[in-house]
Amino acid sequence: MNRELHREITKELEETYIYKNAKYGDSFTETIDKLGMVSVAVRLNDKVNRINQLVQGSEDDESLADNLLDLANYSVMALMYMNKGDED
């Protein structure tokens, strides 16, 4: 794979993370704090279901690329949450 393309995508991933956290706040962490790590599986599953709909031709305002970025960001945020105790 192309390392430069990977770098560009991870930069876009970071920009998406910053934008969505500014827009929605840290609802991801709040939900995990309230419901536990199972909420991560639920969010990932919801996103995979949405991606499946888009792949099957769902005509919507959402893009496949945006949903893939969201899926990746949810995974990264889960890892960040898991490592949160290491910072304390």
C-alpha positions as CSV (number, residue, x, y, z in Angstrom):
1,M,0.0,0.0,0.0
2,N,1.0,3.6,-0.5
3,R,2.4,5.1,2.7
4,E,1.6,8.7,1.5
5,L,-2.0,7.8,0.9
6,H,-2.2,6.2,4.3
7,R,-0.9,9.4,5.8
8,E,-3.4,11.5,3.9
9,I,-6.3,9.3,5.1
10,T,-5.2,9.3,8.7
11,K,-5.0,13.1,8.5
12,E,-8.5,13.2,7.2
13,L,-9.4,10.8,10.1
14,E,-8.0,13.3,12.6
15,E,-9.9,16.2,10.9
16,T,-13.1,14.2,11.1
17,Y,-12.5,13.4,14.8
18,I,-11.9,17.1,15.6
19,Y,-14.9,18.3,13.6
20,K,-17.3,15.7,15.1
21,N,-16.1,16.3,18.7
22,A,-16.6,20.0,18.2
23,K,-20.1,19.4,16.8
24,Y,-21.4,16.7,19.1
25,G,-19.1,16.9,22.2
26,D,-17.7,13.7,23.7
27,S,-20.9,11.7,23.6
28,F,-18.8,8.6,22.9
29,T,-17.0,8.7,26.2
30,E,-20.1,9.7,28.1
31,T,-21.9,6.7,26.7
32,I,-19.1,4.3,27.6
33,D,-19.0,5.8,31.1
34,K,-22.7,5.2,31.5
35,L,-23.2,1.9,29.7
36,G,-19.8,0.3,29.5
37,M,-17.7,-1.1,26.7
38,V,-20.7,-2.9,25.2
39,S,-21.7,0.5,23.8
40,V,-18.6,0.5,21.6
41,A,-19.8,-2.8,20.0
42,V,-23.2,-1.3,19.5
43,R,-21.8,1.9,17.8
44,L,-19.5,-0.2,15.6
45,N,-22.3,-2.5,14.7
46,D,-24.6,0.4,13.8
47,K,-21.9,1.9,11.6
48,V,-21.3,-1.4,9.8
49,N,-25.0,-1.8,9.2
50,R,-25.1,1.7,7.7
51,I,-22.1,0.9,5.5
52,N,-23.8,-2.2,4.3
53,Q,-26.9,-0.2,3.3
54,L,-24.7,2.2,1.4
55,V,-22.8,-0.6,-0.4
56,Q,-26.1,-2.1,-1.4
57,G,-27.1,1.1,-3.1
58,S,-29.0,3.2,-0.5
59,E,-29.3,6.6,-1.9
60,D,-28.7,9.1,0.9
61,D,-26.8,12.2,1.7
62,E,-24.2,10.2,3.6
63,S,-21.1,9.0,1.8
64,L,-19.5,5.6,2.1
65,A,-16.2,7.3,2.8
66,D,-17.6,9.4,5.7
67,N,-19.1,6.3,7.3
68,L,-15.8,4.4,6.9
69,L,-14.0,7.3,8.6
70,D,-16.6,7.2,11.4
71,L,-16.0,3.5,11.9
72,A,-12.3,3.9,12.0
73,N,-12.6,6.8,14.5
74,Y,-14.9,4.8,16.8
75,S,-12.2,2.1,16.9
76,V,-9.5,4.6,17.7
77,M,-11.6,6.3,20.3
78,A,-12.3,3.0,22.0
79,L,-8.5,2.4,22.1
80,M,-8.1,5.9,23.5
81,Y,-10.7,5.1,26.2
82,M,-9.0,1.8,27.1
83,N,-5.6,3.6,27.4
84,K,-7.1,6.5,29.4
85,G,-6.1,4.9,32.7
86,D,-2.4,4.9,31.5
87,E,-2.5,8.7,31.5
88,D,-3.8,9.1,35.0
